[in-house]
Amino acid sequence: MAQQNIYNNEVFFEGYKKIRDNKINANNLFEIPALFSMMPDLKDKKVLDLGCGFGEHCKRFIDCGAKKVVGIDISEKMLDIAGNENSDPNIVYINMPMEKIVELNEKFDVVVSSLALHYVEDFEELVNDIYNILYTEGVFIFSQENPLCTCHSGGNRWTRDEKGNKIHLNLADYGIEGERESVWFVDNVKKYHRTFSTIINTLINAGFTIEKMIEPLPTDKILEQYPDYKDLLHKPDFLLLKVRK
């Protein structure tokens, strides 16, 4: 099956880049700090970044002491920016889908993926591939949209009061796994919903040991500055996991 390459869509790409260029966003406030809090010591490590996007993480891995970083992404548009803005002699950017990482013929100490795995249809096969390309004691760290988000299959996500304030999340079809289509800058953006238990058990069945799980929530300080993020107390946006071979 052909992999979705939504980030090469011009309208989607420009909309996404605008969000990321605005430094006050959920990625910077919640997902990225949680992701890097899970990182092991990267000194002299080989790191593979799945869905590396603009390459900011790849550059940061080098700054943290990694001896080699391979960043792969299916989007040429993303990699053009990565090569221009986040290049380094010890970073290699490759245009390929993460479903083909076995073709790298290389092993790594750390595999990282930031907000890309919910675009992958066959999670089990990818997890097995990641296990096989890691050295023994290697670490796999990833973030994805929280399953409370990926299960959404249409309609209003929220029940609101008469003033428009969010009272609670409308949760439906959580137990029905598989493809979802959503509108995010463009129509028909495909994502894949999996339950928490499917995610955890797939990792365990591949041979991984679960070390940590984070669903980032806003601190009191963040809520003082950005009160709109209080809806995360109803529904965390992200799920992050750290597992070891």
C-alpha positions as CSV (number, residue, x, y, z in Angstrom):
1,M,0.0,0.0,0.0
2,A,1.3,3.5,-0.9
3,Q,2.3,5.5,2.1
4,Q,0.5,8.8,2.6
5,N,2.7,11.8,1.9
6,I,0.5,14.6,3.2
7,Y,3.4,16.9,4.1
8,N,4.2,17.3,0.4
9,N,0.8,18.8,-0.1
10,E,1.5,22.6,-0.6
11,V,-1.6,23.8,1.4
12,F,-1.0,21.3,4.2
13,F,2.7,22.0,4.3
14,E,2.3,25.8,4.6
15,G,-0.4,25.5,7.3
16,Y,1.8,23.1,9.3
17,K,4.9,25.3,8.9
18,K,3.0,28.3,10.1
19,I,2.0,26.5,13.3
20,R,5.6,25.3,13.9
21,D,7.0,28.8,13.2
22,N,4.8,30.1,16.0
23,K,6.9,29.1,19.1
24,I,3.8,29.0,21.4
25,N,2.3,25.7,20.4
26,A,1.5,22.3,22.0
27,N,4.6,20.7,20.5
28,N,7.0,23.1,22.1
29,L,5.1,23.4,25.4
30,F,4.3,19.7,26.0
31,E,5.5,17.1,23.5
32,I,9.1,18.2,22.9
33,P,10.0,18.7,26.6
34,A,8.5,15.3,27.4
35,L,10.3,13.6,24.5
36,F,13.7,14.9,25.5
37,S,13.1,14.1,29.2
38,M,13.1,10.5,28.2
39,M,16.4,10.6,26.2
40,P,19.3,8.6,27.4
41,D,22.9,10.0,27.3
42,L,23.5,10.4,23.6
43,K,27.3,10.7,23.8
44,D,28.9,8.7,21.0
45,K,25.5,7.1,20.1
46,K,24.0,6.4,16.7
47,V,20.5,7.8,16.4
48,L,17.8,7.1,13.9
49,D,15.0,9.7,13.7
50,L,11.8,8.4,12.0
51,G,9.8,11.2,10.4
52,C,12.5,13.7,11.1
53,G,10.6,16.6,9.5
54,F,12.6,19.9,9.5
55,G,15.5,18.2,11.3
56,E,15.5,20.3,14.5
57,H,15.7,17.1,16.6
58,C,18.5,15.7,14.5
59,K,20.6,18.8,15.1
60,R,19.8,18.7,18.8
61,F,20.9,15.0,19.0
62,I,24.3,16.0,17.6
63,D,24.5,18.9,20.1
64,C,23.8,16.3,22.8
65,G,26.9,14.3,21.7
66,A,25.5,11.8,19.2
67,K,28.3,10.6,16.8
68,K,25.9,10.0,13.9
69,V,22.2,10.8,13.2
70,V,20.2,9.5,10.4
71,G,16.9,11.3,9.7
72,I,14.4,9.8,7.4
73,D,11.2,11.4,6.1
74,I,8.8,10.7,3.3
75,S,8.4,14.4,2.5
76,E,11.0,16.0,0.1
77,K,9.7,19.5,1.2
78,M,10.5,18.7,4.9
79,L,14.0,17.4,4.0
80,D,14.8,20.5,1.8
81,I,14.3,22.6,4.9
82,A,16.2,20.1,7.1
83,G,19.2,20.2,4.8
84,N,19.2,24.0,4.6
85,E,18.5,24.8,8.3
86,N,19.7,21.8,10.3
87,S,22.6,20.3,8.4
88,D,25.7,18.8,10.1
89,P,28.6,16.6,8.8
90,N,27.3,13.9,11.2
91,I,23.7,14.0,10.1
92,V,22.4,12.1,7.0
93,Y,18.9,12.9,5.7
94,I,17.2,10.2,3.6
95,N,14.0,10.5,1.7
96,M,12.2,7.3,2.5
97,P,9.1,6.0,4.4
98,M,9.7,4.6,7.8
99,E,8.1,1.4,6.6
100,K,11.3,0.7,4.7
101,I,13.9,1.2,7.4
102,V,15.2,-2.4,6.9
103,E,16.8,-1.1,3.7
104,L,19.2,1.0,5.8
105,N,21.2,-2.1,6.6
106,E,22.5,-0.4,9.8
107,K,22.0,-0.7,13.5
108,F,21.4,2.1,16.0
109,D,21.6,2.8,19.7
110,V,18.5,5.0,19.8
111,V,15.5,5.2,17.6
112,V,13.3,8.2,18.0
113,S,10.0,9.3,16.4
114,S,8.1,12.5,17.1
115,L,4.4,12.5,16.1
116,A,4.6,10.3,13.1
117,L,3.5,6.8,14.1
118,H,-0.2,7.6,14.0
119,Y,0.3,7.9,10.2
120,V,1.6,4.3,10.0
121,E,-0.9,1.6,9.0
122,D,1.0,-1.5,10.1
123,F,2.3,-0.6,13.5
124,E,3.3,-4.2,14.4
125,E,5.6,-4.6,11.4
126,L,7.3,-1.3,12.0
127,V,7.8,-2.1,15.7
128,N,9.4,-5.4,14.8
129,D,11.6,-3.6,12.3
130,I,12.7,-1.1,14.9
131,Y,13.5,-3.9,17.4
132,N,15.7,-5.6,14.8
133,I,17.7,-2.5,13.9
134,L,18.5,-1.6,17.5
135,Y,21.6,-2.9,19.3
136,T,21.0,-4.9,22.4
137,E,20.0,-2.5,25.2
138,G,19.0,0.0,22.5
139,V,16.2,2.4,23.2
140,F,13.1,3.3,21.2
141,I,11.4,6.6,22.2
142,F,8.3,7.9,20.4
143,S,5.4,10.3,20.7
144,Q,2.1,10.0,18.9
145,E,-1.3,11.6,19.1
146,N,-3.0,10.2,22.2
147,P,-5.5,7.4,21.5
148,L,-8.2,9.6,23.0
149,C,-7.6,11.9,20.0
150,T,-6.9,9.3,17.2
151,C,-10.3,7.5,17.9
152,H,-12.2,10.6,16.8
153,S,-14.3,9.7,13.7
154,G,-16.4,12.8,13.1
155,G,-18.7,15.3,14.8
156,N,-17.9,17.6,17.6
157,R,-15.1,16.6,19.9
158,W,-16.5,18.6,22.8
159,T,-19.7,19.3,24.7
160,R,-19.8,23.0,25.6
161,D,-21.9,25.2,27.9
162,E,-23.9,28.1,26.7
163,K,-20.8,30.3,26.8
164,G,-18.9,28.0,24.5
165,N,-16.7,26.6,27.3
166,K,-15.6,23.0,27.0
167,I,-17.3,20.9,29.6
168,H,-16.2,17.4,28.6
169,L,-14.9,15.4,25.7
170,N,-17.2,13.5,23.4
171,L,-15.6,10.0,23.3
172,A,-16.8,7.5,20.8
173,D,-15.5,4.5,18.8
174,Y,-12.4,4.1,21.0
175,G,-12.6,0.3,20.7
176,I,-12.9,0.4,16.9
177,E,-9.3,0.4,15.6
178,G,-8.2,1.4,12.1
179,E,-8.1,4.2,9.6
180,R,-9.6,7.6,10.4
181,E,-9.9,10.6,8.1
182,S,-9.7,14.1,9.4
183,V,-9.6,17.7,8.2
184,W,-6.3,19.4,9.1
185,F,-5.6,22.2,6.7
186,V,-6.9,19.9,3.9
187,D,-9.5,17.1,3.7
188,N,-8.8,13.4,4.0
189,V,-5.8,13.4,6.2
190,K,-5.4,9.7,7.1
191,K,-4.4,8.6,10.6
192,Y,-4.7,5.2,12.3
193,H,-6.3,4.6,15.7
194,R,-5.0,2.0,18.1
195,T,-6.0,1.5,21.7
196,F,-3.5,1.9,24.5
197,S,-3.5,-1.9,25.1
198,T,-2.7,-2.6,21.4
199,I,0.2,-0.2,21.5
200,I,1.6,-1.6,24.7
201,N,1.1,-5.2,23.8
202,T,2.6,-4.8,20.3
203,L,5.8,-3.4,21.9
204,I,5.9,-6.2,24.5
205,N,5.3,-8.9,21.8
206,A,8.2,-7.6,19.8
207,G,10.5,-8.1,22.8
208,F,10.6,-4.6,24.2
209,T,10.6,-3.7,27.9
210,I,8.4,-0.7,28.8
211,E,10.4,1.8,30.8
212,K,8.3,5.0,30.8
213,M,5.0,6.4,29.6
214,I,4.0,10.1,29.6
215,E,0.8,11.9,28.8
216,P,1.9,15.5,29.2
217,L,-0.4,17.8,31.1
218,P,-0.2,21.6,31.7
219,T,1.4,22.9,34.8
220,D,-0.2,25.6,36.9
221,K,2.4,28.0,35.5
222,I,1.5,27.1,31.9
223,L,-2.2,27.5,32.6
224,E,-1.6,31.0,34.1
225,Q,0.1,32.0,30.8
226,Y,-2.0,30.0,28.4
227,P,-5.4,29.2,30.0
228,D,-6.8,27.7,26.7
229,Y,-4.6,24.6,27.4
230,K,-6.9,23.6,30.3
231,D,-8.8,21.4,27.9
232,L,-5.8,19.0,28.1
233,L,-6.9,18.1,31.6
234,H,-9.9,16.5,29.9
235,K,-7.9,15.0,27.0
236,P,-4.1,14.9,26.8
237,D,-3.0,15.6,23.2
238,F,0.0,13.3,23.3
239,L,1.2,9.8,24.3
240,L,4.9,9.2,24.7
241,L,6.6,5.9,25.4
242,K,10.2,4.8,26.1
243,V,11.0,1.1,25.6
244,R,14.3,-0.9,25.6
245,K,15.5,-3.9,23.7
